[in-house]
Amino acid sequence: MRLQKTLSGVKDEKTPMWFMRQAGRYLPEYRALRASEPDFISYCLNSPKAAEATLQPVERYDVDAAIIFSDILMIPWAMGAGVHFVTGEGPKLTALDQPSDIDRLSSEDMLTKLAPVGEALQLTRGGLDASKSLIGFCGAPWTVATYMIEGGSSRDFKKSRSWLWQNPDAMDRLLDRIADESIRLLEMKAQSGADVLMVFDSWASAVPSYFQDRVVTRPMRRITDGLKSRGINAPVIGFPKGIGENILAYAEQAGINGIGLDHSVDMRWADANLPKSLAVQGNLDPLSVITGGKEMLASADAIMEACASRPHIFNLGHGFNPETPPDHVADLVAHIRGWE
Ligand code: CP3
C-alpha cells in the first residue's frame, strides 16, 4: 500500500495522492446519492450509502486512498450534544455554556450508536483494491470542542477562547473526554478495516500560542499513546491547521507518522525543518482547483519539487469546495501521476 510505505518514512518512487473532502458536493454522483437521504446524520449512519460515497472519488480518479465518509461531529452526536445539520447554515449543537454542562455529556453506547460507521468501513474495504489505503478519522479534541462550546461553526471562536482563559481546567476535562471517545472510535475504525488514521485539528489556528502545547499537542499525544496502548499500530496523520512555527514542537511530540500541512506552509521550509523520516501531506490551495489550468499545475509542481527527496503524500491544504469542477481535479491527478 502506497500510503503505508510513505508513512513508514520511506520515499516512494511515485508520490501517493488523495484529497481532503474528495467525497462531497462537487461530485454529481455524490449529490445524487445525498439527495436520497436528506438528513446528513442519517446519511452518515447508512452504511451502504456511506460506503458508496467513500468509493466514488476512488472510482472516478483512481487516487491511492479512500477516506471513510463520515464527519468529525459524529462523536459529539453520540455524546448527546444535539448535533444536527441545517441546510445552508451548517452544523448546530446544544452549546456548552458552563463547565458543569460537560457532565451532561454521555460516554455510554458510543460504539453501539456508531456501529454503522464500522459496517461502512467493512463494506468499503470489500470494494477497495488491496493496493489502496482506507483512512479512518476523527476531529482533534480542540476542533470538536469549539463546535460543542460555540453551538456550531464560528468565525472568531470567541467563546471557546474565553473558556481557555476563564476555565482552563474545565477545558482540559472536556478535551480529555473527547480524546478518550476518539481513541475508542479510532480503535473501532482500525478494527473495521481502516489502515491509516487521521486527526483533523482544522481550527488549531485559533489557539493562542501560550496554550498550544496544552490544547493542541498534548491532547493529540493522548490519542496516539492511547491507540498504541490498545495495540493499534495503524499510522496516524495529524493535521494541526495553521499553528505556524509551533508545528515543529507538534511534529516532534504528538506521536504521529505524518503531518498534514495547510496551504500557508512553504513546502521548502517544511522539507528543511521537519524530520526527514516524518511524512508530510499537502498542500495545494483547494481554491486553485476551482480556477484550474496553468497556475494550479505550477503550484502543484512547486510542492512536488520541494518534497522531491522526502516522504510526501500529495493532497490539498484543506478540503475541496463544492464549486470545484471535477474536470480540474482530473487534470491535477493526471499531472501528478505523470510527474517525473
Ligand atoms: O471526503 C472526505 O474528506 C470524507 C468526508 C468528510 C466530511 N467531513 C463529510 C462532510 C470529512 C473528513 C469531514 C471532516 C470534517 N467535518 C471537518 C474537518 C475537516 C475540515 O474540512 O476542516 C470539519 C470541521 C467538519 C464539520 C462539518 N461537517 C461542517 C462545518 C460541515 C458543513 C459544511 C458545509 O459546507 O455544509 C459538515 C458537513 C459535511 N461533512 C459535508 C460533507 C461532504 C457537507 C454536507 C452535505 O453533504 O450536505
Residues whose N, C-alpha, C, O or C-beta is under 5 A from the ligand:
A	BS01	CP3	F19 M20 R21 Q22 A23 G24 R25 I67 I68 F69 S70 D71 I72 G90 P91 F200 S202 G319
